Amino acid sequence: MPRIIAISNQKGGVGKTTTAVNLAAALARAGHATLLVDLDPQGNASSGLGCPRDSVAFGIADVLLGLEPLQRVLVPTGITGLMLAPATPAMVGVEVELVNLPNREQRLRLALAGLDTPFQYVVFDCPPSLGMITLNALTAADSVLVPLQAEYYAMEGLGELVRTIAAVRRSSNPRLVREGIVLTMYDARTNLCRDVESQARAVFGSEVFQAVVPRSVRLAEAPSHGKCIFQYEPSGKGARAYADLAGEVHARALAAGGHATAVG
C-alpha cells in the first residue's frame, strides 16, 4: 500500500503548502511514484504546480462529494512520477456540504481505495484548520507531518493538533501516527530560530527531522511561476533541504514497515 502523509498545521503561513509541493516533488524525483492531493480551498498547491483552480473541469471537491472517482480528476505535473489531484473553486463549499453526507469523515479514504494508478506515496496538503476536510485527511492518512515555523509562537498550536491526532486515532484511524516535525523558514543567523529548534528537539526529540528548510526568496518565488523548487532553482539550498527531507521520510516509511511499496 502507498504511504499516505498529511501535511497539517492549523496555523497559517508556516510553509505547509511549500512543504507539501516540494516534498511530493522530491519523492517523485527520487523515483517514488507520488500523488499530491490539494485539499486547501485556496488551491495554492495546484497553482504552484502550474494548475490554477479554474484551469481544470474536475477536482478533489468532486471526489469528496461523490460526483467523480479520484482516478478521473488526476492530472500530470511537469515532474516525472508526480500526479496531482487539484483543487477547484468548488472546494470553497465542500466543508459545509460534507456535514450532511454519509460517511462524511471517510470519503477521502474510500476514494483512495478505488484508485487504479499505483503510487508509493500520497501527500495531502491540508487547509490551515481542523475542520471536516482535515478530518478526512487524517482519517485516510498513515501519518501527519507538521511544518513548524521557527518563530516565537511556533509551538503554541501544536498541542491542539496533537490532541486532534489522538482523537482521530481513537475514533476512526487507529494507525495514524505523527510522521514528524520539520522546521521551516529557518535562519541560522538568529538566536530566535536556534532557540525554537532547541525547544522543539527537547520536547519532541527524534520526531524533529534533521533536515531544516531555510528561509529562502527562491522558495517563495517558485509558486508564482507555477513551479516547484526543483524546477525553479534545482541547485539551491531550498531544493537540497527538501531532497534531504524526502530521504528522511522514505527511511522512516521503510522503518515503519515498508509502506512505501507501490501496488496497483
Residue pairs with C-beta under 8 A, 6 or more apart in sequence:
1 259
1 261
1 263
2 35
2 118
2 119
2 120
2 121
2 122
2 259
2 260
2 262
2 263
3 120
3 121
3 122
3 142
3 143
3 253
3 256
3 259
3 260
4 112
4 121
4 122
4 124
4 140
4 141
4 142
4 143
5 23
5 121
5 122
5 123
5 124
5 141
5 142
5 143
5 144
5 145
5 179
5 249
6 124
6 126
6 134
6 137
6 138
6 140
6 141
6 143
6 144
6 145
7 16
7 17
7 19
7 20
7 23
7 123
7 124
7 125
7 126
7 144
7 145
7 146
7 147
8 16
8 124
8 126
8 134
8 137
8 138
8 144
8 145
8 146
8 161
9 16
9 128
9 146
9 147
9 148
9 157
9 161
10 128
10 129
10 130
10 134
10 157
10 160
10 161
11 128
11 149
11 153
11 154
11 156
11 157
12 128
13 149
14 147
14 148
14 149
14 154
14 184
14 185
15 147
15 149
15 184
15 185
15 213
16 125
16 126
16 128
16 147
17 40
17 44
17 45
17 48
17 125
17 223
18 48
18 147
18 184
18 213
18 219
18 223
19 145
19 147
19 182
19 184
19 213
19 242
19 245
20 36
20 45
20 123
20 124
20 125
21 36
21 45
21 48
21 49
21 125
21 223
21 228
22 219
22 228
22 229
22 230
22 238
22 239
22 242
23 123
23 145
23 242
23 245
23 246
23 249
24 34
24 35
24 36
24 82
24 121
24 123
25 34
25 77
25 79
25 82
25 228
25 229
25 230
25 231
25 242
26 230
26 242
26 243
26 245
26 246
27 34
27 82
27 120
27 121
27 123
27 246
27 249
27 250
28 34
28 79
28 80
28 81
28 82
29 79
29 80
29 81
29 230
29 243
29 246
30 243
30 246
30 247
30 250
31 81
32 81
32 120
32 121
32 250
32 260
33 81
33 83
33 117
33 118
33 119
33 120
33 121
33 262
34 81
34 82
34 83
34 119
34 120
34 121
34 122
34 123
35 74
35 82
35 83
35 84
35 85
35 115
35 117
35 119
35 121
35 122
35 123
36 45
36 49
36 77
36 82
36 83
36 84
36 85
36 123
36 125
37 60
37 84
37 85
37 108
37 122
37 123
37 124
37 125
37 137
38 44
38 45
38 46
38 59
38 60
38 84
38 85
38 86
38 87
38 125
39 60
39 87
39 91
39 108
39 124
39 125
39 126
39 127
39 133
39 134
39 136
39 137
40 87
40 91
40 125
40 126
40 127
40 128
41 87
41 91
41 92
41 94
41 95
41 127
41 133
42 87
42 127
43 52
43 53
43 86
43 87
43 88
43 91
44 125
44 223
45 84
45 87
45 125
46 52
46 53
46 59
46 84
46 86
46 87
47 53
47 223
47 226
48 222
48 223
48 226
48 227
48 228
49 77
49 78
49 79
49 82
49 84
49 226
49 227
49 228
50 77
50 78
50 226
50 227
51 75
51 77
51 84
51 86
51 226
53 59
53 86
53 87
53 88
53 89
53 91
54 88
54 89
56 73
56 75
56 86
56 88
58 67
58 68
58 72
58 73
58 88
59 73
59 85
59 86
59 87
59 88
59 90
59 91
60 70
60 73
60 85
60 86
60 87
60 88
60 91
61 87
61 88
61 90
61 91
61 93
61 94
62 68
62 73
62 88
62 90
63 69
63 70
63 73
63 85
63 107
63 108
63 111
64 94
64 98
64 107
64 108
64 111
64 133
64 136
65 90
65 94
65 97
65 98
65 101
66 101
66 107
69 111
69 114
70 85
70 111
70 112
70 114
70 115
71 114
71 115
71 116
71 117
73 85
73 86
74 83
74 84
74 85
74 117
75 83
75 84
75 85
75 86
76 83
76 84
77 83
77 84
78 227
78 231
79 228
79 230
79 231
83 117
83 119
94 132
94 133
95 131
95 132
95 133
98 104
98 107
98 132
98 133
98 136
99 132
101 107
103 110
104 132
104 136
105 132
105 135
105 136
105 139
105 172
106 136
106 139
106 172
107 136
108 124
108 136
108 137
108 139
108 140
109 136
109 139
109 140
112 122
112 140
115 264
116 264
117 264
118 262
118 263
118 264
119 262
119 264
120 260
120 261
120 262
121 253
121 260
124 137
124 140
124 141
126 133
126 134
126 137
127 133
127 134
130 160
130 161
130 164
135 168
138 144
138 164
138 165
138 168
138 173
138 176
139 168
139 172
139 173
139 176
140 173
141 173
141 176
142 175
142 176
142 177
142 179
142 256
142 259
143 176
143 177
143 178
143 179
143 256
144 161
144 165
144 176
144 177
144 178
144 179
145 179
145 180
145 181
145 182
145 249
146 158
146 161
146 178
146 179
146 180
146 181
146 182
147 181
147 182
147 184
147 213
148 154
148 155
148 158
148 181
148 182
148 183
148 184
148 196
148 200
149 183
149 184
149 185
150 183
150 184
150 185
150 186
150 187
150 192
150 193
150 196
150 197
151 185
151 192
151 196
152 192
152 196
154 196
154 200
155 196
155 199
155 200
155 203
158 181
162 178
165 176
165 178
168 176
169 176
177 256
178 207
179 249
179 252
180 207
180 208
180 209
180 248
180 249
180 252
181 200
181 204
181 207
181 208
181 209
182 208
182 209
182 211
182 212
182 213
182 245
183 193
183 196
183 197
183 200
183 208
183 209
183 212
183 213
184 213
185 213
185 214
185 215
186 193
186 197
186 212
186 213
186 214
186 215
187 193
187 214
187 215
188 194
188 214
197 208
197 212
200 208
201 208
209 245
209 248
210 244
210 248
211 241
211 242
211 244
211 245
211 247
211 248
212 241
213 219
213 238
213 241
213 242
213 245
214 237
214 238
214 241
216 236
216 237
216 238
218 229
218 232
218 233
218 236
218 238
219 229
219 238
221 232
222 228
222 229
222 231
222 232
222 233
225 232
229 236
229 238
229 239
229 242
230 239
230 242
230 243
233 239
250 260
253 259
253 260
254 260
